[in-house]
Amino acid sequence: MKRPYLEITFRHGRPVAAYYYLPRRPDDRSIKTVKASPGILVDYTRGDRPIGIEITTPGRVSLEAVNRVLADLGLDLLQTEDFAPLLAA
Protein backbone atom coordinates (compact mmCIF):
# COMPACT_ATOMS: atom_id res chain seq x y z
CA MET A 1 0.00 0.00 0.00
CA LYS A 2 1.46 3.30 -1.04
CA ARG A 3 -1.10 5.84 0.18
CA PRO A 4 -2.24 6.26 3.78
CA TYR A 5 -5.92 5.89 4.60
CA LEU A 6 -8.23 6.07 7.61
CA GLU A 7 -10.44 3.15 8.68
CA ILE A 8 -13.12 3.56 11.34
CA THR A 9 -14.72 0.70 13.30
CA PHE A 10 -18.29 1.17 14.52
CA ARG A 11 -20.34 -0.70 17.09
CA HIS A 12 -24.04 0.05 17.47
CA GLY A 13 -23.64 3.04 15.17
CA ARG A 14 -20.87 4.67 17.20
CA PRO A 15 -17.15 4.81 16.41
CA VAL A 16 -15.17 2.65 18.82
CA ALA A 17 -11.75 2.82 17.16
CA ALA A 18 -9.95 4.13 14.12
CA TYR A 19 -6.76 3.15 12.36
CA TYR A 20 -4.67 5.34 10.10
CA TYR A 21 -2.76 3.03 7.78
CA LEU A 22 0.65 4.40 6.80
CA PRO A 23 2.52 3.33 3.65
CA ARG A 24 3.79 -0.21 4.07
CA ARG A 25 5.19 -3.15 2.21
CA PRO A 26 3.04 -6.26 1.70
CA ASP A 27 5.09 -8.28 4.21
CA ASP A 28 5.23 -5.60 6.94
CA ARG A 29 3.92 -6.69 10.34
CA SER A 30 3.58 -4.81 13.58
CA ILE A 31 5.97 -6.10 16.20
CA LYS A 32 5.74 -3.24 18.66
CA THR A 33 3.10 -0.72 19.71
CA VAL A 34 4.01 2.51 21.50
CA LYS A 35 1.72 5.00 23.21
CA ALA A 36 2.27 8.34 21.46
CA SER A 37 -0.30 10.38 23.38
CA PRO A 38 -3.59 9.77 25.20
CA GLY A 39 -5.79 7.69 22.89
CA ILE A 40 -3.12 7.32 20.20
CA LEU A 41 -0.82 4.32 19.67
CA VAL A 42 1.75 3.80 16.92
CA ASP A 43 2.52 0.39 15.41
CA TYR A 44 6.10 -0.27 14.26
CA THR A 45 7.81 -2.92 12.15
CA ARG A 46 10.89 -4.85 13.19
CA GLY A 47 13.02 -2.04 11.71
CA ASP A 48 11.23 0.59 13.83
CA ARG A 49 9.34 1.97 10.84
CA PRO A 50 5.84 3.25 11.72
CA ILE A 51 3.10 1.47 9.75
CA GLY A 52 -0.06 2.61 11.48
CA ILE A 53 -1.66 4.84 14.05
CA GLU A 54 -4.35 3.43 16.31
CA ILE A 55 -6.92 5.90 17.61
CA THR A 56 -8.41 4.14 20.61
CA THR A 57 -10.75 6.94 21.71
CA PRO A 58 -12.01 8.43 18.46
CA GLY A 59 -14.48 10.78 20.13
CA ARG A 60 -11.73 12.37 22.21
CA VAL A 61 -8.81 12.59 19.80
CA SER A 62 -8.45 15.72 17.69
CA LEU A 63 -6.92 16.29 14.30
CA GLU A 64 -4.28 18.40 16.01
CA ALA A 65 -3.32 15.50 18.30
CA VAL A 66 -2.94 13.11 15.38
CA ASN A 67 -0.93 15.69 13.44
CA ARG A 68 1.44 16.16 16.40
CA VAL A 69 2.16 12.43 16.31
CA LEU A 70 2.63 12.48 12.53
CA ALA A 71 4.99 15.47 12.84
CA ASP A 72 7.00 13.67 15.53
CA LEU A 73 7.32 10.72 13.14
CA GLY A 74 8.42 13.01 10.29
CA LEU A 75 5.35 12.16 8.20
CA ASP A 76 2.91 14.26 6.19
CA LEU A 77 0.14 15.83 8.23
CA LEU A 78 -3.53 15.06 7.75
CA GLN A 79 -5.77 17.67 6.22
CA THR A 80 -9.20 18.43 7.65
CA GLU A 81 -10.88 16.55 4.79
CA ASP A 82 -8.78 13.45 5.54
CA PHE A 83 -9.99 13.46 9.16
CA ALA A 84 -13.58 14.50 8.34
CA PRO A 85 -15.04 10.95 8.40
CA LEU A 86 -13.97 10.57 12.02
CA LEU A 87 -15.34 13.98 12.95
CA ALA A 88 -18.65 13.14 11.29
CA ALA A 89 -18.88 9.83 13.13
Backbone as numpy.savetxt, mean C-alpha at the origin, in Angstrom:
# Nx Ny Nz CAx CAy CAz Cx Cy Cz
4.47 -7.44 -12.88 3.63 -6.28 -12.88 4.53 -5.04 -12.88
4.24 -4.15 -13.79 5.09 -2.97 -13.92 4.48 -1.72 -13.32
3.17 -1.64 -13.21 2.53 -0.44 -12.70 1.89 -0.73 -11.34
2.04 0.19 -10.41 1.39 -0.02 -9.11 -0.13 0.12 -9.22
-0.84 -0.54 -8.32 -2.29 -0.39 -8.28 -2.80 -0.65 -6.87
-3.97 -0.11 -6.58 -4.60 -0.21 -5.27 -5.73 -1.23 -5.31
-5.74 -2.13 -4.34 -6.81 -3.13 -4.20 -7.45 -2.95 -2.83
-8.77 -2.92 -2.80 -9.49 -2.72 -1.54 -10.33 -3.95 -1.26
-10.29 -4.43 -0.01 -11.08 -5.58 0.42 -12.24 -5.08 1.27
-13.44 -5.52 0.92 -14.65 -5.11 1.64 -15.26 -6.29 2.38
-15.90 -5.99 3.48 -16.71 -6.98 4.21 -17.98 -6.26 4.64
-19.11 -6.83 4.28 -20.41 -6.23 4.59 -20.50 -4.79 4.09
-19.93 -4.54 2.91 -20.01 -3.23 2.29 -19.05 -2.19 2.82
-18.19 -2.57 3.74 -17.24 -1.61 4.32 -15.80 -2.05 4.03
-14.92 -1.09 3.77 -13.52 -1.47 3.53 -12.86 -1.95 4.82
-12.22 -3.09 4.76 -11.54 -3.63 5.94 -10.02 -3.62 5.78
-9.56 -3.50 4.54 -8.12 -3.46 4.27 -7.91 -2.98 2.85
-6.71 -2.53 2.59 -6.32 -2.14 1.24 -4.86 -2.53 1.05
-4.50 -2.76 -0.20 -3.12 -3.13 -0.52 -2.71 -2.37 -1.76
-1.59 -1.66 -1.65 -1.04 -0.93 -2.78 0.12 -1.76 -3.33
-0.13 -2.40 -4.47 0.88 -3.25 -5.10 1.92 -2.37 -5.79
3.17 -2.59 -5.45 4.28 -1.88 -6.08 4.83 -2.74 -7.21
5.58 -2.14 -8.14 6.15 -2.95 -9.23 6.95 -4.12 -8.66
6.76 -5.27 -9.29 7.42 -6.49 -8.81 7.66 -7.44 -9.96
8.54 -8.37 -9.71 8.82 -9.43 -10.67 7.87 -10.59 -10.39
7.62 -11.43 -11.39 6.67 -12.54 -11.18 7.04 -13.46 -10.02
8.32 -13.64 -9.73 8.72 -14.56 -8.67 8.94 -13.88 -7.32
8.68 -12.58 -7.21 8.86 -11.88 -5.94 7.88 -12.37 -4.89
8.37 -12.56 -3.69 7.55 -12.97 -2.54 7.92 -12.10 -1.36
6.95 -11.84 -0.52 7.22 -11.09 0.70 7.84 -12.01 1.73
8.97 -11.58 2.27 9.60 -12.38 3.32 9.65 -11.62 4.64
9.31 -10.33 4.57 9.37 -9.52 5.78 8.36 -8.39 5.65
7.68 -8.09 6.77 6.73 -7.00 6.83 7.15 -6.07 7.96
7.19 -4.76 7.66 7.64 -3.77 8.62 6.56 -2.70 8.80
6.30 -2.35 10.06 5.35 -1.28 10.33 6.00 0.04 9.96
5.36 0.78 9.04 5.90 2.06 8.58 5.29 3.22 9.35
4.04 3.09 9.71 3.34 4.10 10.50 2.03 3.45 10.97
1.28 4.11 11.85 0.04 3.49 12.31 -0.89 3.14 11.14
-1.25 1.88 11.05 -2.16 1.41 10.01 -1.52 1.14 8.67
-0.19 1.26 8.59 0.51 1.04 7.32 1.70 0.10 7.53
1.72 -0.99 6.76 2.81 -1.96 6.79 3.41 -2.06 5.40
4.71 -2.33 5.33 5.38 -2.48 4.04 5.93 -3.89 3.94
5.63 -4.55 2.81 6.15 -5.89 2.53 7.42 -5.77 1.68
8.43 -6.57 2.06 9.73 -6.55 1.38 10.10 -7.94 0.87
10.89 -7.95 -0.21 11.44 -9.20 -0.74 12.71 -9.56 0.04
13.28 -10.68 -0.31 14.53 -11.13 0.31 15.63 -10.07 0.16
15.64 -9.34 -0.94 16.65 -8.32 -1.17 16.29 -6.96 -0.60
15.32 -6.93 0.31 14.86 -5.69 0.95 14.28 -4.68 -0.03
13.65 -5.18 -1.09 12.97 -4.31 -2.04 11.48 -4.29 -1.68
10.89 -3.09 -1.50 9.47 -3.03 -1.16 8.61 -3.48 -2.34
7.62 -4.33 -2.06 6.74 -4.81 -3.13 5.27 -4.50 -2.86
4.96 -3.99 -1.68 3.57 -3.67 -1.40 3.40 -2.94 -0.09
2.31 -2.19 -0.03 1.98 -1.44 1.17 0.60 -1.87 1.63
0.54 -2.42 2.83 -0.72 -2.85 3.43 -1.31 -1.68 4.22
-2.57 -1.40 3.97 -3.29 -0.38 4.73 -4.31 -1.14 5.58
-3.98 -1.28 6.85 -4.78 -2.14 7.73 -5.98 -1.43 8.35
-5.98 -0.12 8.33 -7.12 0.66 8.83 -7.50 1.70 7.78
-8.15 1.25 6.70 -8.38 2.15 5.57 -9.20 3.40 5.91
-10.06 3.34 6.88 -10.85 4.51 7.25 -10.08 5.55 8.04
-8.89 5.19 8.48 -8.10 6.09 9.33 -6.78 6.53 8.71
-6.44 5.99 7.56 -5.18 6.31 6.92 -5.43 7.33 5.80
-4.64 8.38 5.80 -4.82 9.44 4.81 -3.86 9.26 3.63
-4.18 9.97 2.57 -3.29 10.01 1.41 -1.92 10.54 1.82
-1.91 11.54 2.68 -0.65 12.12 3.13 0.21 11.09 3.87
-0.42 10.25 4.68 0.32 9.22 5.42 0.93 8.20 4.47
0.17 7.78 3.48 0.69 6.83 2.49 1.82 7.47 1.70
1.65 8.73 1.32 2.70 9.41 0.56 3.98 9.62 1.38
3.86 9.79 2.68 5.07 9.88 3.52 5.86 8.57 3.46
5.13 7.46 3.52 5.79 6.15 3.43 6.43 5.97 2.06
5.70 6.31 1.00 6.26 6.20 -0.35 7.51 7.08 -0.51
7.46 8.29 0.03 8.62 9.20 -0.05 9.81 8.60 0.70
9.55 8.02 1.88 10.63 7.39 2.65 11.26 6.23 1.89
10.45 5.56 1.05 10.95 4.44 0.26 11.58 4.90 -1.05
11.49 6.20 -1.34 12.05 6.73 -2.59 11.20 6.41 -3.80
9.89 6.24 -3.60 8.98 5.88 -4.68 8.09 7.05 -5.06
7.47 6.94 -6.23 6.55 7.98 -6.69 5.36 8.08 -5.75
4.91 9.31 -5.53 3.77 9.55 -4.65 2.46 9.29 -5.37
1.45 8.96 -4.59 0.10 8.78 -5.13 -0.53 10.14 -5.37
-1.34 10.21 -6.40 -2.14 11.39 -6.66 -3.52 11.18 -6.03
-4.24 12.24 -5.84 -5.57 12.15 -5.23 -6.45 11.16 -5.99
-6.40 11.18 -7.31 -7.25 10.27 -8.09 -6.86 8.81 -7.91
-5.59 8.54 -7.58 -5.15 7.17 -7.34 -5.72 6.65 -6.02
-5.89 7.55 -5.07 -6.36 7.18 -3.72 -7.87 7.31 -3.60
-8.51 7.92 -4.60 -9.95 8.22 -4.54 -10.83 7.00 -4.26
-10.54 5.82 -4.80 -11.41 4.67 -4.48 -11.46 4.37 -2.98
-10.36 4.55 -2.30 -10.34 4.29 -0.86 -11.08 5.39 -0.11
-10.98 6.61 -0.56 -11.71 7.71 0.07 -13.21 7.56 -0.13
-13.59 7.03 -1.29 -15.02 6.86 -1.59 -15.62 5.69 -0.83
-14.77 4.74 -0.46 -15.25 3.55 0.25 -15.60 3.93 1.64
